[in-house]
Amino acid sequence: MTFIKSIIAFMTAVVSLISGFLGIDTKPDDNIDKTFRVKSYVVCDRVQNPSSLCSEDFDIITDVILFGVATFDTKGNVTVDRDTLSTAIKNIKAAAGDRDIGYTLNFLGPGSKSSSSDWYDQMESLGNEHNKAFLNPKLQKNIIKVLEEFELDGVHFDYEYPTTNIAWFGYNNFLVSLGSKLGDDYTLNVAASDWCLQYSDLAVEFVDCFELMMYDVYDEEGKHATFDTVATRSQWIKDSNIPLEKITFGLPFYARPTDGDAYWYDYAGYADKLDENGFYTDTNIGKTFWFNTPDVIAQKTDFAIKEGYGGVMIWHYTCDLPSTHEASLLGAIGSAIDANK
């Protein structure tokens, strides 16, 4: 295993060196989009019915991240649920009308092969599997073919936790290589965690947007992703090598229980059941949930604008009420943006 790791590390380092010798150009800073973006993940199988979308939502949403229909394996093969993706795109475009919306496709990679219950062991294995894929030249070609086929604006990766130097070598080199092939034709976007930002300076140049997952974190009371919690953690981002204008600030349209257990409750299903402090107790399972209510979402959006972030990111679209509803989270984002104009 140590020998294999050494080989992977050596090969990924060689890729980086070759890129430098070939004179791959980096993207100039003036390519950064200065518009405040509102980027929403859309789980494609949840928008197969046109009635699941609200046209007015796209007065606020600027970009859609199409999720749950595309994967890649260690051999560089790409699998796409074409029917589900096609229907999702058709329905979203019908709702968006002539608004200028960006469409990126999320690709999920191979899973961990570890049988260990230790999370770091699982992530190390996942990193090794991803590196196998990243080193296969077929992967980049196959991704670009899909972008061309569906006339999309870019690609998105949710490889959230490279936890070893080997994993970061492979990922950074892949981003540089793919970014050089995408050029100005397509955008390159990645999900990122505030504590896991070991992107190389060259990779940062090629990535157009880092979707910062500022959720699944708790305060001392067990409240999920409070304003104070994420505002404090945001200092880590400021200390990184990533320009704030390349980062969207993640907003959860769901709640987790105060004990951090594996439950995710959509805001739309509980908006009318919350108490005055944003709590909901599910007596069937004996757990209490705290939601980001419209005032919290507005406060976070205002913070992102004033701090200089490139936008906000939503996980995920169908967790919310239509923006025309007085209790809509997306509506709160729109109001906060308007208040800052």
C-alpha positions in Angstrom: 0.0 0.0 0.0 2.8 2.4 0.8 4.4 1.6 -2.5 1.2 2.4 -4.4 0.8 5.6 -2.5 4.3 6.6 -3.4 3.7 5.9 -7.1 0.5 7.9 -7.1 2.2 10.8 -5.4 5.1 10.6 -7.9 2.8 10.5 -10.9 0.6 13.4 -9.7 3.7 15.5 -9.0 5.0 14.7 -12.5 1.7 15.9 -14.0 2.1 19.2 -12.1 5.7 19.6 -13.4 4.8 18.8 -16.9 2.0 21.3 -16.8 4.5 23.9 -15.8 7.0 23.0 -18.5 4.3 23.1 -21.2 3.5 26.6 -20.2 -0.2 26.2 -19.3 -1.6 29.7 -18.9 -3.5 30.6 -15.8 -6.7 32.5 -15.9 -6.3 36.2 -15.3 -7.9 37.7 -12.3 -10.0 40.0 -14.4 -12.0 37.0 -15.5 -13.6 36.8 -12.1 -17.3 37.6 -12.4 -18.0 40.6 -10.2 -21.8 40.0 -10.2 -23.2 38.8 -6.9 -24.3 35.2 -7.7 -27.1 33.2 -6.2 -26.2 29.6 -7.1 -28.7 26.8 -6.3 -28.1 23.1 -6.3 -31.1 21.4 -8.1 -31.5 17.7 -7.4 -32.7 16.7 -10.9 -35.1 13.9 -10.0 -37.0 16.4 -7.8 -37.8 18.7 -10.8 -39.2 16.2 -13.2 -42.6 17.8 -12.9 -42.8 21.4 -14.1 -45.0 22.3 -11.1 -42.1 21.8 -8.8 -40.5 25.1 -10.1 -41.6 28.7 -9.7 -40.8 31.1 -12.5 -40.3 34.0 -10.1 -37.5 32.1 -8.4 -35.3 32.8 -11.3 -35.5 36.5 -10.8 -33.2 35.7 -7.8 -31.3 32.6 -8.8 -28.5 33.3 -11.3 -27.0 29.8 -11.6 -28.2 26.2 -11.3 -26.0 23.3 -10.3 -27.6 20.2 -11.7 -27.1 17.4 -9.2 -27.6 13.6 -8.9 -27.4 12.4 -12.5 -23.7 12.2 -13.4 -20.8 10.1 -12.1 -17.3 9.0 -13.1 -15.3 5.9 -12.2 -11.6 5.0 -11.8 -11.3 4.1 -15.4 -12.3 7.6 -16.6 -15.8 6.5 -17.7 -18.7 8.9 -17.2 -22.3 7.8 -16.6 -25.2 10.2 -17.1 -28.9 9.6 -16.5 -29.7 11.4 -19.7 -33.5 11.2 -19.5 -33.6 12.7 -16.0 -31.1 15.4 -16.8 -32.8 16.3 -20.1 -36.2 16.7 -18.4 -34.7 18.7 -15.5 -33.0 21.1 -17.9 -36.2 21.5 -20.0 -38.3 22.2 -17.0 -35.9 24.7 -15.5 -35.4 26.5 -18.8 -39.2 26.7 -19.2 -39.5 28.3 -15.7 -36.5 30.6 -16.2 -37.8 31.8 -19.6 -35.4 34.3 -21.2 -33.5 35.0 -18.0 -29.7 34.5 -18.3 -29.2 31.5 -16.1 -25.9 29.6 -15.8 -26.1 25.7 -15.9 -23.3 23.5 -14.5 -23.4 19.8 -14.2 -22.2 18.1 -11.0 -20.1 15.0 -11.3 -19.7 12.6 -8.3 -16.7 10.3 -8.2 -16.0 6.8 -7.0 -16.6 5.9 -3.4 -14.4 4.6 -0.7 -13.2 1.0 -0.7 -12.3 1.0 3.0 -14.2 -1.4 5.3 -13.0 0.7 8.3 -15.5 2.6 10.4 -12.9 5.4 10.8 -13.9 8.4 8.8 -10.3 9.4 7.9 -9.6 5.9 6.7 -12.7 6.1 4.5 -11.6 9.4 3.1 -8.1 8.2 2.4 -9.5 5.3 0.4 -11.9 7.7 -1.4 -8.9 9.9 -2.3 -7.0 7.0 -3.7 -10.0 6.0 -5.9 -10.4 9.6 -7.1 -6.7 9.8 -8.0 -7.0 6.7 -10.2 -9.8 8.5 -12.1 -7.9 11.8 -12.2 -4.8 10.2 -13.8 -6.9 8.6 -16.6 -6.9 11.0 -19.6 -10.3 9.7 -20.7 -12.0 11.4 -17.8 -11.5 15.0 -19.0 -12.5 14.1 -22.6 -15.6 12.4 -21.4 -16.7 15.3 -19.2 -16.2 17.8 -22.0 -18.3 15.6 -24.3 -21.2 15.7 -21.9 -20.9 19.5 -21.5 -21.1 19.8 -25.3 -24.0 17.3 -25.6 -26.2 19.2 -23.2 -25.0 22.7 -24.1 -24.0 23.4 -20.5 -22.0 26.3 -19.1 -19.6 24.3 -16.9 -18.7 21.4 -14.7 -18.9 21.1 -10.9 -17.3 18.6 -8.5 -18.4 17.7 -5.0 -15.1 16.1 -4.0 -15.4 17.6 -0.5 -12.7 16.1 1.7 -9.3 15.3 0.2 -7.6 14.6 3.6 -4.1 13.5 2.6 -1.2 15.1 0.7 -1.6 12.4 -2.0 -5.3 13.2 -2.4 -4.5 16.9 -2.7 -1.7 16.3 -5.2 -4.1 14.4 -7.5 -7.0 16.8 -7.1 -5.0 20.0 -7.7 -3.3 18.6 -10.7 -6.5 17.4 -12.2 -8.2 20.8 -11.7 -5.3 22.6 -13.4 -5.2 20.1 -16.3 -9.0 20.1 -16.8 -9.2 23.9 -16.4 -6.6 24.4 -19.1 -8.8 22.3 -21.5 -12.0 24.0 -20.6 -10.4 27.4 -21.2 -13.0 30.2 -21.6 -15.6 27.9 -23.0 -16.8 26.4 -19.7 -16.5 27.2 -16.0 -14.9 25.0 -13.5 -16.5 24.9 -10.0 -16.0 22.9 -6.8 -17.7 22.4 -3.5 -15.4 23.2 -0.6 -15.4 23.0 3.2 -14.0 25.8 5.3 -11.5 23.6 7.2 -10.4 21.7 4.1 -8.9 24.2 1.6 -5.5 23.0 0.5 -5.9 24.1 -3.0 -2.7 25.0 -4.8 -2.2 28.6 -6.1 -2.4 27.3 -9.6 -5.6 25.3 -9.0 -7.2 28.4 -7.5 -6.4 30.3 -10.7 -8.2 27.8 -12.8 -11.3 27.2 -10.5 -14.0 29.8 -11.3 -16.0 29.3 -8.1 -15.7 27.6 -4.8 -19.1 26.7 -3.3 -18.4 26.9 0.4 -20.5 24.5 2.5 -21.2 26.5 5.6 -23.5 24.0 7.1 -23.6 20.8 9.1 -21.9 22.7 11.9 -23.5 23.4 15.4 -23.3 25.8 18.2 -23.2 24.8 21.9 -27.0 24.5 22.0 -26.9 22.2 19.0 -28.4 24.7 16.6 -27.5 24.0 13.1 -25.4 26.6 11.1 -26.3 29.7 13.0 -25.2 33.1 11.8 -22.7 33.5 14.6 -21.2 30.0 14.1 -20.6 30.5 10.3 -19.5 34.1 10.6 -16.8 33.1 13.1 -15.7 30.2 11.0 -15.5 32.5 7.9 -12.2 33.8 9.3 -10.6 30.6 8.1 -11.6 31.4 4.5 -10.1 34.9 4.8 -6.8 33.3 5.8 -6.8 31.0 2.8 -5.3 31.7 -0.7 -8.8 31.9 -2.3 -10.1 35.3 -3.3 -13.5 36.0 -1.6 -15.0 37.0 -4.9 -14.4 33.4 -6.1 -16.4 32.0 -3.2 -20.1 31.5 -2.7 -21.3 31.4 0.9 -23.4 28.2 1.5 -26.9 28.5 2.9 -28.8 25.4 4.2 -32.5 25.2 3.2 -32.8 22.2 5.6 -32.3 21.5 9.3 -30.4 18.9 11.3 -31.4 17.7 14.8 -29.7 19.3 17.8 -27.9 16.1 18.6 -26.3 16.1 15.1 -27.9 12.8 14.1 -28.3 11.8 10.5 -31.6 13.5 9.7 -32.2 16.2 7.1 -35.6 18.0 7.2 -36.6 20.3 4.3 -37.6 23.8 5.3 -40.6 23.8 3.1 -42.2 20.9 4.9 -41.9 22.5 8.4 -42.0 26.3 7.8 -45.5 26.5 9.2 -44.7 24.3 12.2 -41.8 26.2 13.7 -42.0 28.0 17.0 -41.0 31.7 17.3 -37.3 30.7 17.7 -37.1 28.5 14.6 -37.4 25.1 16.5 -39.4 22.1 15.6 -39.7 19.0 17.7 -40.6 15.7 16.0 -42.3 13.8 18.8 -42.2 10.6 16.7 -38.5 10.3 16.9 -37.9 12.5 20.0 -35.6 15.0 18.3 -35.6 18.8 18.0 -34.5 20.6 14.8 -33.4 24.2 14.4 -34.0 25.9 11.0 -32.4 28.8 9.2 -35.5 31.0 9.0 -35.9 33.9 6.5 -34.3 36.4 9.0 -31.2 34.2 9.4 -30.9 33.6 5.7 -31.2 37.4 5.0 -28.6 38.1 7.7 -26.1 35.6 6.1 -26.8 37.0 2.6 -26.2 40.6 3.9 -23.0 39.4 5.5 -21.8 37.7 2.3 -22.4 40.9 0.3 -20.7 43.2 2.8 -17.7 40.9 3.3 -17.1 40.8 -0.4 -18.0 37.2 -1.3 -18.9 36.4 -4.9 -22.4 35.2 -3.9 -24.4 32.7 -2.0 -25.0 29.0 -2.6 -28.2 27.1 -1.8 -28.5 23.4 -0.8 -31.0 22.8 -2.2 -33.7 24.3 -4.4 -36.8 22.1 -3.7 -36.3 22.4 0.1 -37.8 25.9 -0.1 -41.2 27.4 -0.6 -41.8 29.4 -3.8 -40.1 32.8 -3.6 -43.5 34.4 -3.9 -44.4 33.0 -0.4 -43.9 35.3 2.5 -41.9 32.7 4.4 -39.6 31.8 1.5 -35.9 31.5 2.1 -35.1 32.4 -1.5 -37.3 35.4 -1.1 -35.2 36.5 1.9 -32.1 36.3 -0.2 -33.7 38.5 -2.9 -34.8 41.0 -0.3 -31.3 41.2 1.2 -29.7 41.7 -2.2 -32.2 44.5 -3.0 -31.5 46.2 0.3 -27.8 46.4 -0.6 -28.3 48.0 -4.0 
